[in-house]
Amino acid sequence: MVMKVAGIDIGELTTKVVILEEGNILYHGIAITADKAEIAARKAIEIALQHTNLAMLDLSYVLATGMTRNGVSFANDTKTIITCLAKGVRRLFPDVRTVIDVGAESAAVFNIDGAGRVDSFTLNDKCGAGSGVFLESMAKMLEMSIEDMVDEALRADKAVTISNTCTIFAEQEVLSYTFAVPPVPMAEIVAGIHESLASRIFGLAKRVRIVPEVVLCGGVAKNRAFVKSLNKRVESELLVPEEPQIISALGAALLAAESATVIKGN
Amino acid sequence: MKIDEVKTDMWFKAMDSWFGMCRHMAEKPSSSKANKLYYELYVKYYERLISATEKGNIVVHPTSVPTEIIYAMDLVPMLVTSSTWQMAYSLKMFDKVLAIAKDYGIMDETCSVHRMIGAFAFKGWFPKPVAFVYAAGGCDAFCGSSRLLSHLYDVPTYCIDTPYHYTGQDIAYLTLQLDEMVNLLEETTGRKMDWDRLKESITIAQKQMELFQEIRELRKAVPSPMENRRAWQLNWFNWIYAGSDDGVAFFRTLRDELKERVEKGVGVPGVEEKFRLLDLFMAPAHSFKLLDWMQKERGANIVSETLIRYDNDVVLNPDKPLESLARKWAGGPLWNELQGTTDDVVRAAVEDAKAYKVDGAIWWDNNSCRQCGCIRMTRDGLLDKIGIPTALVTCDIMDPAFTTYDEMKDSLAQFFELLDSRERS
């Protein structure tokens, strides 16, 4: 029988699922986390099963990750997000040494040594200004979509400086630019917003080491303006996976496959 | 601004609750001899403070003042940090006290220890002392909070100016500073230093220090015999029972208990040692149960604390009591690491990591503590020199709302997985 396993990452805003069949990705998907961990995970896995025409019983092993991972009753095991990210990133980028993960409401940076072992990590879950929610809140205030904000920022030749480190105060600062006389071009304001987030993430990354290859993942890695801003600071080229949001779910699935193989072997 | 009146009701209320908790802990059937004695002595310490509150002979100090001097003048030292924590803990009012500090304009950017001290002082909840003494080095925020206390309570204060390094000349300077402290206390309290009593306490302090070192040695055993939270108990008693027979009794009881475990080749009851960890900074005072969790649930034994150690060359001479205290201070817990260069911190961390055969280190990244600025150097030092990874646990020493218990637990869980994977590879 062909072995299928699943990895689930329950994030603050979205729940990600990856199903592997004999080590290959059979499915990956993202669902909104609108409920408690158990319900969010069930909803996400049901969607995955529908897409793949599988039943729960077809999955040999399910591994959950994310802050609320312990609330998923149908998971065979749980692992922390760093372990899963490391596994997932290494699968795609075997020579990775630094991983920067910027999610909706948290960020993490860690180093991986040549043997694939994580040796340092640092987290930011204290401050919205250091995660995706910062961009969301700015977009909302400026009544722009994130996509428009990105396009606008990429057009800018220069960026305003947003010196406040707090999202709330930064909003006031952005407002002061929008009403400035003479007006500040919107492109420069939104470029400044991306620079501000990149600067905070870079500061977080400096708490560990930035050693190439550097991989950027998490939902914010899809934001091209942010990637550009961060790339200016990081000396080596930032590598961004095609689906940066699913890396921890992929790692969880890979770990699930390892555990399932051990069980099968026994 | 001065406080209108000293309102010790809260202080006594906290004592009642604290005594109840201590007695409960001491009487628990599972409580070891050392544990019982610890709680009994903690009660004794506060009973003495209550009696001193009535007599009016309290000297308030942080963990930077040789209390042997205060005892030898027949005064009663009150360790402001542990008293603050104990009051907030007993009355379950961490949030309330921090809110009071904010009401009085003490910014959140200030370390929560000092915010709490400020709140208690503004409210007049501490008993009125005859003097405040503190040191400028290490945690220099004490310069602010101690002066605030002194100002609000309108009592004299003395600041021990501390040298940055501890060469012979620096020790001479520190000795002179302690001498001046004695003069100030004599002037302000009208009491005279009993030099014979001080010499006697130096002899006891030497014994206490030797026991302290023995305990540290015993923790090198595999499995390590000591409970994670015990080191901080040792630290507090090293200050509040400095140079006293009670202090020696506790240290000896604990030493005997650990020695027995080591001789039998057993560790802490109910703990299967999986990881040996080096503690690089202060764990959050409100969540010491986290130390129990990591030990009991994850087999993570903290085997050494770089902040709670004596340099090997510290020897006390009763004939030179103040100089001895200067040496003890400079080479002893907290201040040998908090004062001086980060290179020294890295050196101590690497030495301990090797000697205690640790698998990893933990830095409790305390919000608003400037000492946490050197994390990167220490972490890189441990990793580059001996391949030891360090967990960085974001927390606040007194504010449980800053990082929740579950968040800290998750941070540690990530680290234990990291150690697990290193062990496997």
Interface residues (C-beta under 8 A of the other chain):
Chain A: M67 K79 T80 I81 I82 T83 A115 G116 R117 V118 D119 S120 F121 T122 L123 D125 K126 K206 R207 V208 R209
Chain B: I375 R376 R379 D380 L383 G387 P389 T390 A391 L392 T394 F402 T403 E407 D410 S411 A413 Q414 F415 E417 L418 S421 R422 S425
